[in-house]
Every structure is written in structure tokens, then in C-alpha cells.
Amino acid sequence: MYTPKFDLGGLADLTPTHLLGMSISNAKTLWYREVTTSIPMILKLGLSYHPITGLKLNGEVEQAQSPITYSNLA
């Protein structure tokens, strides 16, 4: 069964060598008829450092929130 979801993300240049990224997966889960769905919301935050041309150092942290359950919401 297909469950639609909504993802949102962004990227910011902090300095010419530092970038900050963030994304939210399953920010708003949609429901249809009497479908019971349990989907966790996932938050990600990342940092990228480019000390020299051709070298990128990346780091990312992720946190999954408790599943959101929708039941019989028509």
C-alpha cells in the first residue's frame, strides 16, 4: 500500500568552506480512508567542511521521533 509523505530540507553556506544542511522526513503524513499507518518523523542535521579543493569532510546526525499513528481518520 502506498502512503504519501512530505519531506523538507535546506542547505546554508555558513562560510565559503562550511555548509550546514537540515532535513525533515515524514513531516506531515497524509491518510486516506481507514488506513492505519505508523511512520516515524526523522530529523537530520549535517555539516560539510571543504578545507582544500577536492576534499570534503561531512558529518550527519539523525534522530527518529516516535511513530505517528493515524487510524480511522476519513
N, C-alpha and C positions, 0 to 999 in steps of 0.2 A: 504494500500500500504506500502511496506517495503522501508525504507530509510536508507541506510548504514551510519554509523558514525564511528569516530575514537576517542578513549579516551586514555589518557596518564596520568600516575601517578607515584609518587615516595615517598619513606619513608627514612628519615635520622635519625640516632642516634646522637643527639647533645651531650648528656652526658648519663651515664648509666640510669638516671631517666627521661630524657627528649627526646621525639621524635617529629620530625616535618614531616608532610605529606602534599602533594600537588597533586591536580588532575585537569585535564582539560577535560571536556566532549564536544563532538562535535567540536574538534579542527580542523578537516578538514571534511567538509561534501561532500559526493560524489553525483553526479547527474547522471541521466540516461534518455536519450531521452528528451521529452518535459515535464518533471515533474516539477511542481512548488512547491518548498519546503521552508518553513520558520522555521529554527531551531536556538534557541539561543545557544551561546557558554557559558558554565558555568565554572567558576574558583572557586576552593575550596582550602582553606588553613587550616590546623588543627595542634593542638599542644596537646601532651599527656604527662602527668606528673604522675610518679609512685613513690609516697613518701614512701610507705611501701609495702611489699609483700601482694598481694591480693587486693590492692586498686589502681585504675586508675582514674585520673581526665582528661577528654577530653574536648576540645573546638574546634569549627569549625566556620569559616566564609565562606560565599558563595556570589559570585557576578555573575549575569547573564548579559551578553553583549547583545546588540541589535541583533535581529534575522538576520541571513544571508539569503538572498533570492536569489535563482537561478531560472531563468526562461528561457526556450527555449535554453538551452546550450547543444547541442548534439555533 
